[in-house]
Amino acid sequence: MEAFLLSTGIVALAEMGDKTQLLSLVLAARFKKPWPIIWGILAATLLNHALAGAVGSWVMAAAGPDVMRWVLGVSFIAMAGWMLIPDKLDDEDAVPKRQFGVFFTTTWAFFLAEMGDKTQIATVALGAQYEPLVAVVAGTTLGMMLANAPVVFFGDAITRRVPIKAVHVAAALIFLALGVAVLWSGS
């Protein structure tokens, strides 16, 4: 249960103001069909985070616990710093035209935008640290949905009211605490 709850909380916080959350806003504004967008986000996140969690689990098995303790500790601390750098949706991340329908367009755009993103890297680290992997993937996916579904439905009103900077600082502090705890646990 710890893996599920921690994964949910970390990803929900990390996703606030993230480029994939901005992508959710753009998709909602462009297509005005919330349910296919929500299902596309869910499909893309499940696939992306299942792969990321599996990579984390595989790396843990290959490197061993002592090496991974250092990798995870430093990774969580690096994520803390990365959380303080705001994301923006670049021109290269523009939403593709709707030639394949809203669901497929959302799934494809979201999957690609999530590659190398903070939440994907966090999922790799969480997959390396926690078992069972299904709890990590379910938690990170729920965290993504908690952060993105309201944006699809309520869009701009939410993003103007939530203090993104404060959320980023809180997430950075959590990642920092996790990193220090992981490094300290080997002492």
Secondary structure as the mmCIF struct_conf table of DSSP 4:
data_model
#
loop_
_struct_conf.conf_type_id
_struct_conf.id
_struct_conf.beg_label_comp_id
_struct_conf.beg_label_asym_id
_struct_conf.beg_label_seq_id
_struct_conf.end_label_comp_id
_struct_conf.end_label_asym_id
_struct_conf.end_label_seq_id
HELX_RH_AL_P HELX_RH_AL_P1 GLU A 2 GLU A 15
TURN_TY1_P TURN_TY1_P1 MET A 16 GLY A 17
HELX_RH_AL_P HELX_RH_AL_P2 LYS A 19 PHE A 31
HELX_RH_AL_P HELX_RH_AL_P3 PRO A 34 ALA A 63
HELX_RH_AL_P HELX_RH_AL_P4 PRO A 65 MET A 83
TURN_TY1_P TURN_TY1_P2 LEU A 84 LEU A 84
BEND BEND1 ILE A 85 ILE A 85
HELX_RH_3T_P HELX_RH_3T_P1 ASP A 91 ASP A 93
HELX_LH_PP_P HELX_LH_PP_P1 ALA A 94 LYS A 97
BEND BEND2 ARG A 98 ARG A 98
TURN_TY1_P TURN_TY1_P3 GLN A 99 PHE A 100
HELX_RH_AL_P HELX_RH_AL_P5 VAL A 102 GLU A 114
TURN_TY1_P TURN_TY1_P4 MET A 115 GLY A 116
HELX_RH_AL_P HELX_RH_AL_P6 LYS A 118 GLN A 129
BEND BEND3 GLU A 131 GLU A 131
HELX_RH_AL_P HELX_RH_AL_P7 LEU A 133 PHE A 154
TURN_TY1_P TURN_TY1_P5 GLY A 155 GLY A 155
HELX_RH_AL_P HELX_RH_AL_P8 ASP A 156 ARG A 161
BEND BEND4 VAL A 162 VAL A 162
HELX_RH_AL_P HELX_RH_AL_P9 ILE A 164 SER A 185
TURN_TY1_P TURN_TY1_P6 GLY A 186 GLY A 186
#
